[in-house]
Amino acid sequence: MTATPGPRNLITDVPGLRVGNAQDDAIKTGVTVLTSDAPFTCGVNVMGGAPGSRETELLAPDKTVAQVDALVLSGGSALGLDACSGVANALRAQGRGFKVGPHNVPIVPGAIIFDLNNGGDKDWGENPYSLLGAKALAAASDSFDLGSIGAGTGGTTATLKGGLGSASITLPSGATVGALVVVNALGSATVGDGPHFWAAPFELGDEFGARGVASDFPDTHVPQTKLAAHANTTIAIVATDAALDKAQCTRLATAAQDGYARALVPAHTPMDGDLIFAASTGAHPLQNPIAETLTLGHAAATCMARAIARAVYHASAAPGDTQPTWTEKFG
């Protein structure tokens, strides 16, 4: 039996998970929420030098709370962390959250990208992110679009427009792994000035154009970057139905960071806030924990690389864009 993409090739191929998106096209920003009907175990790994996040400390394996109610990916830099409040308030109204006496406290970690220099109208008055977070949660479904949507609305890379990407894989063990990513990288997802993706060796079918591996490479010791902007970050979630505890989720998130390095050059720079959450629904017990966690980690990395390429591949043009889309340049 070989590994194959799930039926949607989305993170929601992990049974029970749903994703919702909301955006403001005038601002060129948005919010993406991953949630489930039941809390799920979560870990996190941060490798970028300029992260922006909420409630990541409680995801450490030695901290008390083991599960979360939702994860939020948002634009807006630090201002976008308010999206988590909108999600938490909506979940509390539904009776969701960690039980503390008579009170429910929704656990909603989140992370942000810096998309303030992407050509949108940022003179918004009242902070829009709490409302966008609530809208994204309300829109949560097992099917969603990729590219210039949700938190990926305003994403860019060194050479092309970024976006929201996702991919999945079902392993021979029966476990499913999925990735969801917001690409707003200081580096590039494509090789030199050509259409070929760095992630090409991991492509399944024609999920991001089937252009294959590049034959010509620029000096790989001199990275393509948009350093002058000083404003980046790629943030993501990797999820599985394999039954993992917080420590194993943390290891899964760490392994998934390899997907960034396989799909974005350079990755994990001082001006990126590269962060990955890892989520487990716990529905698929591990039969051989050591061997299976190794396989899950590798699958997480390759899924992440594919999701990054799909984000850039599916980006769509909009008025005021500061970067061309892959389709505009190569399609």
N, C-alpha and C positions, 0 to 999 in steps of 0.2 A: 504494500500500500504506500502511495506517495502522498506528500503534502499538497493540498490544493486550496485555492481561495474559497472562502465561504460564499454562499449564494448571492450576497450583495457586494462582497469585497469591501465591507465597511466594518468598523469596530462593533457595530450592532449585530454582527454575526455571532458575537458572544451572547448567548441567550439571556434575556432579561435586561440588557442595557438599552437605553434610549438616548438620543442626541437631539438637542434643539438649538436652533440658531435664530438670532435677531440682529438687525443691523440698521445703521443710519447712513444712507448712501451719500448724503450731503456732507456729513462729517468724515466719511470714509473710515468707518470703524464699526465694531460690532462685538457680540458676545456669543460664545458657544458653551453649552452646558451638557455634561454627561450625567445621567442619573439612572435610577432603577427603582422598582417598587419596594425593594428591600435594601437596607444598608449593605455596603460591600467593604471588604478589607482593602486597605490602601497603604502604599509607601511612596516615597519620593526620592529623587536624586537630582542634585543641582551641580552643573559643571561649568556654566557660564560665569563670567566675572561680574556681571551687572544684573542680577536677578531682581524681580519684583514679585512678591508672593504674599499669601495670607494663609495662616494656620498650617504651615508646613512643618513647624517644630513638633506639633502633636502627632505627626505621622512617624516619628522615630520609633524603632521597635521597643524601646523601654518606656514609652509613654502610655498612659492609661487607656485612652479611647482607641479601640481597635478598628472601628468601622466609620465610614462617612456616608452622608446622604446624597451628595452630589459633588461634582468637580466643575470648576469654572475656568474657562480660558477667555481672556478679554483683551481688547485693545485699550488704548488710553493711558498707557504708562501707569504710574501710581494712582492716578485718578480713576482708572478702570477697575481697581480693586473694589470699588463700591458696587460692582455687579454682584459680588458675593453676597452683599447685604440684601439686594433685591431677591436673590434666590433663597436665601435663608428665611426672609420674612414670608415668602410665598409657601415654603415648606412648613414653616411653623403654623401657618393658617390651615394647612392640611393635617395637622397633628403629627407631623414627622419630627424626628430629632432624638437626641440622647436624653434619656429620662433622668431628671434630677428632681426628686420629690414629685410635686404636682406639675412640674414644668417640663416642656420639651425644648431642647436646644439643638437645632439642626447644625450638623457639622459639615461645613462647606469650604474646603480649601480651594484656593484659586491662584492663578498666575497671570501675568500681563505681558503684552508686547509694547514696545514703543512705536506707535504709528502716528505721532503728532506732526511729522514732517512729510506727509505723503500727499499733499495737495488738497486735502479736504478743508472744510470750513470749521475751524476749531473754536470760533467765538460762540459757544453754545449756551452761555448763561448758566442755568442750573445744570449740575452734573447729570448727564443722561444715562449713566451706566447702571444704576439701580433698576430703572425701568426696563432697560434692555435685558438685564439679567432675568427679571421676572417674565418678560416676553419669551426669552429663549427657553426657560423652563416650561412654560405653557405649551410651547411648540414641540416638545420632546417627542420623538417618534423613532421607530426602527429603520426609517429611511430618510435620507437627507442628501442635499447636493454638495458638490465639492467646488473648490476654486474661490471666487470672490464672494464669499458668504460668511455670515457670522463673524467670529473673531478674525477670520482671514480676509475680511473685506479690504482692509488697508495695508495688508502685508506686502513687503517688497524684498528683493534680494539685491546682490551687487549689480546684477545685469538685467533682471527681469522682474515682473510683478510676482509676488508670492501669493499665498492663499491658504485655504483650508484643505487638508488632504486626509485620506483614510485608506486603509487596506486591511485584509485579514488573511488568515491561513488556518486550515484545519489539519492537525498533525496526525500521524499514524496511530498515536495513542487514543485518538478521539477528542482530545482537548482542542479548543479553539483559541487563537491569539489574534487580537486586533490592535490597530494603532490609529490614533487621531492626532493630527498635528496642525499647528498654526505656524506657517513659514514666513518669517520676517528677518531673514538672516543677513549678517554682515557679509558673509561669503556668497558663493554662487552654486546653484544646483546643476548648472550645465558647464560643459568643458569648453574653455576658451570662448570664441565667438560663434561656435557651432551649436546645433540643436541637440547634441547628445547629452544625456543625463549621466552624472557621476554614478547614479544608482542603477545604470543599465544592466549590470550583471545579475541583478536580482529581480528584473522585470518578469512578470508572469503574463503571457499572452501579449496583448497590445495595450495594456492598461495605462501606459503613458507614451504611446506613439510608436513603439516597436522600432525605433531608429537604431537600436543596437549600440555597441560600444564604440566610442570615438577611436579614430585611427591616428589622429594628430593631437598632440597635447602641448600646451604652452609650458613655459618653465614652471614646473610644479613647486619649486622652492620660493617662487614669488607669487603670493596669493592674490587673486582677484578680490577686491573688497570695495565697499562704499564707505571707507573709514571717515571721510569728511562729515558724514551725517551724524556720527557718534550716537546712533539710535537704532538699536536692533533687538533681537531675541527670537529664538524659536522655542515654542512651548508645546508640550504634547502629553498624551495619555496613552499608555499601553495597557491592555486589559486581557484577561483570560477567565475561562470558567474552571480552570484547574484550581484545586483547593490549596491556596497559599496563605501563610500567616504574614504578619507585618514584616518580619525580617526577610522572608522569601520575596514579598512584593518589593521591598527595597532593593534586593539583589536583581529582580527583574527590571526595575527602572534603571539600575546601573548598567545592565547589559544592553538595554535599549538605546543608551547614549551612543553605542557603536554605530547605530543606524544614522545618527546625525553625521558622524565622521565619514560614513560611506556615501552620503548623499549631498553633503554641503562642504565646500572647500573655500576657506578654512572653517572649522567649527570650534566651539568652546573658547572663543576669543575673550579678551578682557572687556570688550564692549558688547558682547552678547550675554543674555541672561538665561542661557540654555537650561531648561528644566524639564523633567519628565515625571509625571505621576504614574504609578502602576496600581491597577485595580484587579481584585479577584472576587468573583461571585461565589466561589467555593463549591460549585455544583458537581465538579468532576474530581473525585478523589485520586490522589497520586498512588500508584502501585509501586513505583521505584523512585523515591524522592530525589536521590542524587542524579540519576541519569535523566529523569524527566525535567528537573529544574534546569539542567544544562541545555536540554533541547528547547525548553521554553524561552530561555534567555537568548539563544541564537535566533529563534523565530521572531522574538520581539525586535531584535536589531534589524533583521531583513525586512520585516513588516514596516518598521519605521522608515527605512530607506525608501521603500516603495511608496509609502504615504507622502513623503516629502516631494518626490518627483510628481506624483499625481496632483498635489496642491498647485505646483507651478504649471503643470500641463493644462489644468482645467481653469486657470485664472481667466477672467473676462475683462475686456476693456471698459473703462468708464471715463466720463469727462473729467479733466483735470489730473489724470494719472501722471505720475512722475517717471514711470518705467513702462516699457512696452510689455505686452503679454507674450508668452511663448508662441501662441497661435499667430499673433500679429507679425512676429519676426520670422517664424519658421513654418507655420501651418499651411 
